[in-house]
Amino acid sequence: MGTNPNHLQMLTSLDIPYLLKDKKVIVTGGGGAIGRATVLLLAGYGAQVVAAGKNDEPLQQTRKEAENKGLDIETFVADVSDEQAVRSLIDFTVQTLGGLTTICNNAAVNLPGDVESVSAEDFRTSMDVNVAGPFYMAKHSIPHLREAGGGSIINTGSVNSVMAERQLSAYCTSKGAIVMLTRAIAVDYAKEGIRANCLSVGFVDTPFNHAHYEKLGGVEAATGSLTDGIPMGRGGEPEEIAAATAWLASDLSTYVTGALIPVDGGLTAGF
Protein backbone atom coordinates (compact mmCIF):
# COMPACT_ATOMS: atom_id res chain seq x y z
CA MET A 1 0.00 0.00 0.00
CA GLY A 2 2.86 2.37 -0.63
CA THR A 3 4.30 2.44 2.88
CA ASN A 4 7.40 4.48 3.48
CA PRO A 5 9.72 2.46 5.75
CA ASN A 6 12.43 5.12 5.71
CA HIS A 7 9.96 7.67 7.06
CA LEU A 8 8.79 5.28 9.77
CA GLN A 9 12.38 4.61 10.79
CA MET A 10 12.92 8.35 11.13
CA LEU A 11 9.82 8.74 13.30
CA THR A 12 10.85 6.02 15.70
CA SER A 13 14.51 7.00 15.93
CA LEU A 14 14.36 10.78 16.47
CA ASP A 15 16.78 11.54 19.27
CA ILE A 16 14.53 13.81 21.32
CA PRO A 17 14.03 11.82 24.53
CA TYR A 18 13.09 14.89 26.57
CA LEU A 19 10.37 16.30 24.30
CA LEU A 20 7.68 15.11 26.74
CA LYS A 21 9.68 15.19 29.96
CA ASP A 22 7.38 15.79 32.95
CA LYS A 23 4.26 14.91 30.93
CA LYS A 24 1.94 12.49 32.70
CA VAL A 25 -0.33 10.89 30.14
CA ILE A 26 -3.30 8.59 29.76
CA VAL A 27 -3.75 6.91 26.37
CA THR A 28 -7.10 5.16 26.02
CA GLY A 29 -7.37 2.40 23.46
CA GLY A 30 -3.78 1.62 24.41
CA GLY A 31 -3.98 -1.96 23.16
CA GLY A 32 -4.98 -1.09 19.60
CA ALA A 33 -2.65 -0.34 16.71
CA ILE A 34 -2.76 3.46 16.89
CA GLY A 35 -3.04 3.51 20.67
CA ARG A 36 -0.04 1.20 21.07
CA ALA A 37 2.06 3.27 18.68
CA THR A 38 1.07 6.36 20.65
CA VAL A 39 2.00 4.82 24.00
CA LEU A 40 5.39 3.72 22.70
CA LEU A 41 6.23 7.01 21.01
CA LEU A 42 5.15 9.20 23.94
CA ALA A 43 7.03 7.04 26.44
CA GLY A 44 10.05 7.11 24.14
CA TYR A 45 9.95 10.90 24.20
CA GLY A 46 10.10 10.91 28.00
CA ALA A 47 6.45 10.92 29.09
CA GLN A 48 5.11 8.83 31.95
CA VAL A 49 2.26 6.88 30.36
CA VAL A 50 -0.72 4.84 31.48
CA ALA A 51 -2.08 2.70 28.66
CA ALA A 52 -5.77 2.04 29.24
CA GLY A 53 -8.11 -0.34 27.47
CA LYS A 54 -11.18 -2.47 27.85
CA ASN A 55 -9.27 -5.77 27.73
CA ASP A 56 -6.08 -6.69 29.54
CA GLU A 57 -4.45 -8.99 26.96
CA PRO A 58 -3.81 -6.27 24.33
CA LEU A 59 -2.50 -3.97 27.07
CA GLN A 60 -0.01 -6.61 28.16
CA GLN A 61 1.21 -6.82 24.57
CA THR A 62 1.73 -3.06 24.65
CA ARG A 63 3.63 -3.42 27.92
CA LYS A 64 5.78 -6.19 26.42
CA GLU A 65 6.67 -4.06 23.39
CA ALA A 66 7.49 -1.15 25.69
CA GLU A 67 9.79 -3.34 27.79
CA ASN A 68 11.53 -4.55 24.63
CA LYS A 69 12.32 -0.90 23.90
CA GLY A 70 13.56 -0.28 27.43
CA LEU A 71 10.45 1.73 28.34
CA ASP A 72 8.45 1.58 31.54
CA ILE A 73 4.68 2.09 31.25
CA GLU A 74 1.64 1.42 33.40
CA THR A 75 -1.56 -0.30 32.26
CA PHE A 76 -5.13 -0.10 33.51
CA VAL A 77 -8.24 -1.95 32.38
CA ALA A 78 -11.20 0.40 31.95
CA ASP A 79 -14.21 0.72 29.69
CA VAL A 80 -14.40 4.43 28.83
CA SER A 81 -18.16 4.24 28.31
CA ASP A 82 -18.46 3.57 32.07
CA GLU A 83 -18.09 6.83 33.99
CA GLN A 84 -17.07 5.12 37.22
CA ALA A 85 -14.38 3.17 35.38
CA VAL A 86 -13.07 6.45 33.98
CA ARG A 87 -12.95 7.93 37.49
CA SER A 88 -10.97 4.91 38.67
CA LEU A 89 -8.56 5.20 35.74
CA ILE A 90 -7.90 8.86 36.45
CA ASP A 91 -7.51 8.26 40.19
CA PHE A 92 -5.03 5.45 39.50
CA THR A 93 -3.04 7.65 37.13
CA VAL A 94 -2.83 10.59 39.52
CA GLN A 95 -1.79 8.35 42.40
CA THR A 96 0.72 6.35 40.35
CA LEU A 97 2.28 9.13 38.28
CA GLY A 98 1.89 11.93 40.82
CA GLY A 99 -0.38 14.00 38.63
CA LEU A 100 -1.92 14.30 35.18
CA THR A 101 -1.11 16.64 32.28
CA THR A 102 -2.31 14.96 29.11
CA ILE A 103 -5.27 12.91 27.88
CA CYS A 104 -5.18 11.02 24.58
CA ASN A 105 -8.73 9.87 23.86
CA ASN A 106 -8.03 7.16 21.33
CA ALA A 107 -10.47 4.41 22.35
CA ALA A 108 -13.23 3.89 19.79
CA VAL A 109 -15.50 1.36 18.15
CA ASN A 110 -16.37 1.05 14.47
CA LEU A 111 -19.73 -0.71 14.04
CA PRO A 112 -20.62 -0.40 10.35
CA GLY A 113 -23.98 -0.17 8.62
CA ASP A 114 -26.34 2.33 7.06
CA VAL A 115 -29.17 3.77 9.15
CA GLU A 116 -31.50 0.91 8.26
CA SER A 117 -29.11 -1.91 9.01
CA VAL A 118 -27.20 -0.61 12.04
CA SER A 119 -28.94 -1.66 15.24
CA ALA A 120 -30.10 0.80 17.86
CA GLU A 121 -27.79 -0.97 20.31
CA ASP A 122 -24.77 -0.53 18.02
CA PHE A 123 -25.64 3.13 17.51
CA ARG A 124 -25.83 3.68 21.27
CA THR A 125 -22.56 1.82 21.79
CA SER A 126 -20.88 4.01 19.17
CA MET A 127 -22.00 7.15 20.93
CA ASP A 128 -21.20 5.78 24.39
CA VAL A 129 -17.62 4.83 23.53
CA ASN A 130 -16.71 7.41 20.87
CA VAL A 131 -18.39 10.48 22.41
CA ALA A 132 -19.40 9.86 26.02
CA GLY A 133 -16.01 8.24 26.71
CA PRO A 134 -14.00 11.36 25.77
CA PHE A 135 -16.59 13.48 27.60
CA TYR A 136 -16.10 11.49 30.82
CA MET A 137 -12.32 11.57 30.39
CA ALA A 138 -12.32 15.34 29.98
CA LYS A 139 -14.84 15.96 32.75
CA HIS A 140 -12.87 14.05 35.37
CA SER A 141 -9.36 14.96 34.18
CA ILE A 142 -9.79 18.72 33.91
CA PRO A 143 -9.52 19.34 37.68
CA HIS A 144 -6.14 17.58 37.62
CA LEU A 145 -4.99 19.44 34.50
CA ARG A 146 -5.95 22.68 36.25
CA GLU A 147 -3.93 21.64 39.30
CA ALA A 148 -0.96 20.96 37.00
CA GLY A 149 -1.19 24.50 35.65
CA GLY A 150 -2.67 23.44 32.33
CA GLY A 151 -2.63 20.50 30.00
CA SER A 152 -3.57 18.97 26.69
CA ILE A 153 -6.61 16.93 25.69
CA ILE A 154 -6.13 15.16 22.37
CA ASN A 155 -9.17 13.53 20.79
CA THR A 156 -8.83 11.06 17.94
CA GLY A 157 -11.32 12.08 15.31
CA SER A 158 -11.45 10.97 11.71
CA VAL A 159 -11.84 12.16 8.16
CA ASN A 160 -15.37 10.94 8.90
CA SER A 161 -15.64 13.89 11.27
CA VAL A 162 -16.07 16.07 8.17
CA MET A 163 -16.98 13.71 5.33
CA ALA A 164 -19.39 10.79 5.28
CA GLU A 165 -18.56 7.33 4.01
CA ARG A 166 -20.78 4.48 2.90
CA GLN A 167 -21.91 2.02 5.55
CA LEU A 168 -20.60 4.07 8.48
CA SER A 169 -23.65 5.96 9.75
CA ALA A 170 -23.03 5.47 13.48
CA TYR A 171 -19.28 6.00 13.24
CA CYS A 172 -19.61 9.17 11.14
CA THR A 173 -22.17 10.56 13.58
CA SER A 174 -19.93 9.93 16.57
CA LYS A 175 -16.81 11.32 14.91
CA GLY A 176 -18.67 14.47 13.88
CA ALA A 177 -19.78 14.94 17.48
CA ILE A 178 -16.25 14.62 18.87
CA VAL A 179 -15.16 17.70 16.91
CA MET A 180 -17.75 19.90 18.58
CA LEU A 181 -16.98 18.43 22.01
CA THR A 182 -13.32 19.31 21.39
CA ARG A 183 -14.15 22.88 20.42
CA ALA A 184 -16.51 23.34 23.37
CA ILE A 185 -13.77 22.24 25.79
CA ALA A 186 -11.26 24.49 24.04
CA VAL A 187 -13.29 27.68 24.37
CA ASP A 188 -14.34 26.96 27.96
CA TYR A 189 -10.86 26.24 29.33
CA ALA A 190 -8.39 28.13 27.13
CA LYS A 191 -7.76 30.82 29.74
CA GLU A 192 -6.70 28.15 32.22
CA GLY A 193 -4.05 26.79 29.88
CA ILE A 194 -6.06 23.66 29.14
CA ARG A 195 -5.99 22.91 25.43
CA ALA A 196 -8.23 20.56 23.45
CA ASN A 197 -7.57 19.49 19.88
CA CYS A 198 -8.80 16.79 17.55
CA LEU A 199 -6.94 14.77 14.94
CA SER A 200 -8.78 14.10 11.69
CA VAL A 201 -7.25 10.69 11.05
CA GLY A 202 -7.31 9.26 7.54
CA PHE A 203 -7.22 5.66 6.39
CA VAL A 204 -4.95 3.43 8.47
CA ASP A 205 -5.11 -0.28 7.65
CA THR A 206 -5.70 -1.95 11.02
CA PRO A 207 -8.08 -4.65 12.38
CA PHE A 208 -10.31 -1.79 13.56
CA ASN A 209 -11.57 -1.56 9.96
CA HIS A 210 -12.16 -5.23 9.21
CA ALA A 211 -15.92 -5.29 9.77
CA HIS A 212 -16.28 -2.26 7.50
CA TYR A 213 -14.19 -3.97 4.80
CA GLU A 214 -16.77 -6.75 4.69
CA LYS A 215 -19.55 -4.21 4.11
CA LEU A 216 -17.56 -2.84 1.16
CA GLY A 217 -16.96 -6.18 -0.54
CA GLY A 218 -13.94 -7.58 1.26
CA VAL A 219 -10.42 -6.50 2.21
CA GLU A 220 -8.94 -6.28 -1.29
CA ALA A 221 -11.79 -4.27 -2.79
CA ALA A 222 -12.09 -2.01 0.25
CA THR A 223 -8.43 -1.12 0.69
CA GLY A 224 -8.14 -0.30 -2.99
CA SER A 225 -11.15 2.01 -2.99
CA LEU A 226 -10.15 3.65 0.29
CA THR A 227 -6.69 4.63 -0.97
CA ASP A 228 -7.72 5.73 -4.47
CA GLY A 229 -8.61 9.25 -3.37
CA ILE A 230 -5.57 9.87 -1.16
CA PRO A 231 -3.13 12.29 -2.82
CA MET A 232 -0.17 10.55 -1.17
CA GLY A 233 -1.35 7.30 -2.74
CA ARG A 234 -1.21 5.24 0.45
CA GLY A 235 -2.78 4.74 3.81
CA GLY A 236 -1.18 6.09 6.94
CA GLU A 237 0.79 4.16 9.52
CA PRO A 238 -0.05 4.10 13.26
CA GLU A 239 3.31 5.76 14.03
CA GLU A 240 2.38 8.72 11.83
CA ILE A 241 -0.79 9.31 13.83
CA ALA A 242 1.18 8.92 17.04
CA ALA A 243 3.66 11.57 15.88
CA ALA A 244 0.88 14.15 15.49
CA THR A 245 -0.35 13.25 18.97
CA ALA A 246 3.15 13.73 20.38
CA TRP A 247 3.29 17.25 18.93
CA LEU A 248 -0.05 18.17 20.51
CA ALA A 249 1.09 16.67 23.81
CA SER A 250 4.29 18.72 23.76
CA ASP A 251 5.02 22.34 24.57
CA LEU A 252 5.68 22.94 20.87
CA SER A 253 1.92 23.38 20.40
CA THR A 254 1.03 25.65 23.32
CA TYR A 255 -0.85 28.18 21.13
CA VAL A 256 -2.96 25.50 19.43
CA THR A 257 -6.43 24.78 20.78
CA GLY A 258 -9.83 24.03 19.31
CA ALA A 259 -8.21 22.75 16.11
CA LEU A 260 -9.22 19.89 13.85
CA ILE A 261 -5.90 18.77 12.38
CA PRO A 262 -5.91 16.51 9.30
CA VAL A 263 -3.51 13.56 9.40
CA ASP A 264 -4.83 11.99 6.24
CA GLY A 265 -2.31 12.10 3.39
CA GLY A 266 -4.20 14.99 1.84
CA LEU A 267 -7.55 13.19 1.55
CA THR A 268 -9.68 16.09 2.79
CA ALA A 269 -7.66 18.76 0.93
CA GLY A 270 -9.67 18.47 -2.26
CA PHE A 271 -12.07 16.41 -4.30
C-alpha positions as CSV (number, residue, x, y, z in Angstrom):
1,M,0.0,0.0,0.0
2,G,2.9,2.4,-0.6
3,T,4.3,2.4,2.9
4,N,7.4,4.5,3.5
5,P,9.7,2.5,5.7
6,N,12.4,5.1,5.7
7,H,10.0,7.7,7.1
8,L,8.8,5.3,9.8
9,Q,12.4,4.6,10.8
10,M,12.9,8.3,11.1
11,L,9.8,8.7,13.3
12,T,10.8,6.0,15.7
13,S,14.5,7.0,15.9
14,L,14.4,10.8,16.5
15,D,16.8,11.5,19.3
16,I,14.5,13.8,21.3
17,P,14.0,11.8,24.5
18,Y,13.1,14.9,26.6
19,L,10.4,16.3,24.3
20,L,7.7,15.1,26.7
21,K,9.7,15.2,30.0
22,D,7.4,15.8,33.0
23,K,4.3,14.9,30.9
24,K,1.9,12.5,32.7
25,V,-0.3,10.9,30.1
26,I,-3.3,8.6,29.8
27,V,-3.8,6.9,26.4
28,T,-7.1,5.2,26.0
29,G,-7.4,2.4,23.5
30,G,-3.8,1.6,24.4
31,G,-4.0,-2.0,23.2
32,G,-5.0,-1.1,19.6
33,A,-2.7,-0.3,16.7
34,I,-2.8,3.5,16.9
35,G,-3.0,3.5,20.7
36,R,0.0,1.2,21.1
37,A,2.1,3.3,18.7
38,T,1.1,6.4,20.6
39,V,2.0,4.8,24.0
40,L,5.4,3.7,22.7
41,L,6.2,7.0,21.0
42,L,5.2,9.2,23.9
43,A,7.0,7.0,26.4
44,G,10.1,7.1,24.1
45,Y,9.9,10.9,24.2
46,G,10.1,10.9,28.0
47,A,6.5,10.9,29.1
48,Q,5.1,8.8,31.9
49,V,2.3,6.9,30.4
50,V,-0.7,4.8,31.5
51,A,-2.1,2.7,28.7
52,A,-5.8,2.0,29.2
53,G,-8.1,-0.3,27.5
54,K,-11.2,-2.5,27.9
55,N,-9.3,-5.8,27.7
56,D,-6.1,-6.7,29.5
57,E,-4.4,-9.0,27.0
58,P,-3.8,-6.3,24.3
59,L,-2.5,-4.0,27.1
60,Q,0.0,-6.6,28.2
61,Q,1.2,-6.8,24.6
62,T,1.7,-3.1,24.6
63,R,3.6,-3.4,27.9
64,K,5.8,-6.2,26.4
65,E,6.7,-4.1,23.4
66,A,7.5,-1.2,25.7
67,E,9.8,-3.3,27.8
68,N,11.5,-4.5,24.6
69,K,12.3,-0.9,23.9
70,G,13.6,-0.3,27.4
71,L,10.5,1.7,28.3
72,D,8.4,1.6,31.5
73,I,4.7,2.1,31.3
74,E,1.6,1.4,33.4
75,T,-1.6,-0.3,32.3
76,F,-5.1,-0.1,33.5
77,V,-8.2,-1.9,32.4
78,A,-11.2,0.4,32.0
79,D,-14.2,0.7,29.7
80,V,-14.4,4.4,28.8
81,S,-18.2,4.2,28.3
82,D,-18.5,3.6,32.1
83,E,-18.1,6.8,34.0
84,Q,-17.1,5.1,37.2
85,A,-14.4,3.2,35.4
86,V,-13.1,6.5,34.0
87,R,-12.9,7.9,37.5
88,S,-11.0,4.9,38.7
89,L,-8.6,5.2,35.7
90,I,-7.9,8.9,36.4
91,D,-7.5,8.3,40.2
92,F,-5.0,5.5,39.5
93,T,-3.0,7.7,37.1
94,V,-2.8,10.6,39.5
95,Q,-1.8,8.4,42.4
96,T,0.7,6.4,40.3
97,L,2.3,9.1,38.3
98,G,1.9,11.9,40.8
99,G,-0.4,14.0,38.6
100,L,-1.9,14.3,35.2
101,T,-1.1,16.6,32.3
102,T,-2.3,15.0,29.1
103,I,-5.3,12.9,27.9
104,C,-5.2,11.0,24.6
105,N,-8.7,9.9,23.9
106,N,-8.0,7.2,21.3
107,A,-10.5,4.4,22.3
108,A,-13.2,3.9,19.8
109,V,-15.5,1.4,18.1
110,N,-16.4,1.0,14.5
111,L,-19.7,-0.7,14.0
112,P,-20.6,-0.4,10.4
113,G,-24.0,-0.2,8.6
114,D,-26.3,2.3,7.1
115,V,-29.2,3.8,9.2
116,E,-31.5,0.9,8.3
117,S,-29.1,-1.9,9.0
118,V,-27.2,-0.6,12.0
119,S,-28.9,-1.7,15.2
120,A,-30.1,0.8,17.9
121,E,-27.8,-1.0,20.3
122,D,-24.8,-0.5,18.0
123,F,-25.6,3.1,17.5
124,R,-25.8,3.7,21.3
125,T,-22.6,1.8,21.8
126,S,-20.9,4.0,19.2
127,M,-22.0,7.2,20.9
128,D,-21.2,5.8,24.4
129,V,-17.6,4.8,23.5
130,N,-16.7,7.4,20.9
131,V,-18.4,10.5,22.4
132,A,-19.4,9.9,26.0
133,G,-16.0,8.2,26.7
134,P,-14.0,11.4,25.8
135,F,-16.6,13.5,27.6
136,Y,-16.1,11.5,30.8
137,M,-12.3,11.6,30.4
138,A,-12.3,15.3,30.0
139,K,-14.8,16.0,32.8
140,H,-12.9,14.1,35.4
141,S,-9.4,15.0,34.2
142,I,-9.8,18.7,33.9
143,P,-9.5,19.3,37.7
144,H,-6.1,17.6,37.6
145,L,-5.0,19.4,34.5
146,R,-5.9,22.7,36.2
147,E,-3.9,21.6,39.3
148,A,-1.0,21.0,37.0
149,G,-1.2,24.5,35.7
150,G,-2.7,23.4,32.3
151,G,-2.6,20.5,30.0
152,S,-3.6,19.0,26.7
153,I,-6.6,16.9,25.7
154,I,-6.1,15.2,22.4
155,N,-9.2,13.5,20.8
156,T,-8.8,11.1,17.9
157,G,-11.3,12.1,15.3
158,S,-11.5,11.0,11.7
159,V,-11.8,12.2,8.2
160,N,-15.4,10.9,8.9
161,S,-15.6,13.9,11.3
162,V,-16.1,16.1,8.2
163,M,-17.0,13.7,5.3
164,A,-19.4,10.8,5.3
165,E,-18.6,7.3,4.0
166,R,-20.8,4.5,2.9
167,Q,-21.9,2.0,5.6
168,L,-20.6,4.1,8.5
169,S,-23.7,6.0,9.8
170,A,-23.0,5.5,13.5
171,Y,-19.3,6.0,13.2
172,C,-19.6,9.2,11.1
173,T,-22.2,10.6,13.6
174,S,-19.9,9.9,16.6
175,K,-16.8,11.3,14.9
176,G,-18.7,14.5,13.9
177,A,-19.8,14.9,17.5
178,I,-16.2,14.6,18.9
179,V,-15.2,17.7,16.9
180,M,-17.7,19.9,18.6
181,L,-17.0,18.4,22.0
182,T,-13.3,19.3,21.4
183,R,-14.2,22.9,20.4
184,A,-16.5,23.3,23.4
185,I,-13.8,22.2,25.8
186,A,-11.3,24.5,24.0
187,V,-13.3,27.7,24.4
188,D,-14.3,27.0,28.0
189,Y,-10.9,26.2,29.3
190,A,-8.4,28.1,27.1
191,K,-7.8,30.8,29.7
192,E,-6.7,28.1,32.2
193,G,-4.0,26.8,29.9
194,I,-6.1,23.7,29.1
195,R,-6.0,22.9,25.4
196,A,-8.2,20.6,23.5
197,N,-7.6,19.5,19.9
198,C,-8.8,16.8,17.5
199,L,-6.9,14.8,14.9
200,S,-8.8,14.1,11.7
201,V,-7.2,10.7,11.0
202,G,-7.3,9.3,7.5
203,F,-7.2,5.7,6.4
204,V,-4.9,3.4,8.5
205,D,-5.1,-0.3,7.7
206,T,-5.7,-2.0,11.0
207,P,-8.1,-4.6,12.4
208,F,-10.3,-1.8,13.6
209,N,-11.6,-1.6,10.0
210,H,-12.2,-5.2,9.2
211,A,-15.9,-5.3,9.8
212,H,-16.3,-2.3,7.5
213,Y,-14.2,-4.0,4.8
214,E,-16.8,-6.8,4.7
215,K,-19.5,-4.2,4.1
216,L,-17.6,-2.8,1.2
217,G,-17.0,-6.2,-0.5
218,G,-13.9,-7.6,1.3
219,V,-10.4,-6.5,2.2
220,E,-8.9,-6.3,-1.3
221,A,-11.8,-4.3,-2.8
222,A,-12.1,-2.0,0.3
223,T,-8.4,-1.1,0.7
224,G,-8.1,-0.3,-3.0
225,S,-11.1,2.0,-3.0
226,L,-10.2,3.7,0.3
227,T,-6.7,4.6,-1.0
228,D,-7.7,5.7,-4.5
229,G,-8.6,9.2,-3.4
230,I,-5.6,9.9,-1.2
231,P,-3.1,12.3,-2.8
232,M,-0.2,10.6,-1.2
233,G,-1.4,7.3,-2.7
234,R,-1.2,5.2,0.5
235,G,-2.8,4.7,3.8
236,G,-1.2,6.1,6.9
237,E,0.8,4.2,9.5
238,P,0.0,4.1,13.3
239,E,3.3,5.8,14.0
240,E,2.4,8.7,11.8
241,I,-0.8,9.3,13.8
242,A,1.2,8.9,17.0
243,A,3.7,11.6,15.9
244,A,0.9,14.1,15.5
245,T,-0.4,13.2,19.0
246,A,3.1,13.7,20.4
247,W,3.3,17.3,18.9
248,L,-0.1,18.2,20.5
249,A,1.1,16.7,23.8
250,S,4.3,18.7,23.8
251,D,5.0,22.3,24.6
252,L,5.7,22.9,20.9
253,S,1.9,23.4,20.4
254,T,1.0,25.6,23.3
255,Y,-0.8,28.2,21.1
256,V,-3.0,25.5,19.4
257,T,-6.4,24.8,20.8
258,G,-9.8,24.0,19.3
259,A,-8.2,22.7,16.1
260,L,-9.2,19.9,13.9
261,I,-5.9,18.8,12.4
262,P,-5.9,16.5,9.3
263,V,-3.5,13.6,9.4
264,D,-4.8,12.0,6.2
265,G,-2.3,12.1,3.4
266,G,-4.2,15.0,1.8
267,L,-7.5,13.2,1.6
268,T,-9.7,16.1,2.8
269,A,-7.7,18.8,0.9
270,G,-9.7,18.5,-2.3
271,F,-12.1,16.4,-4.3
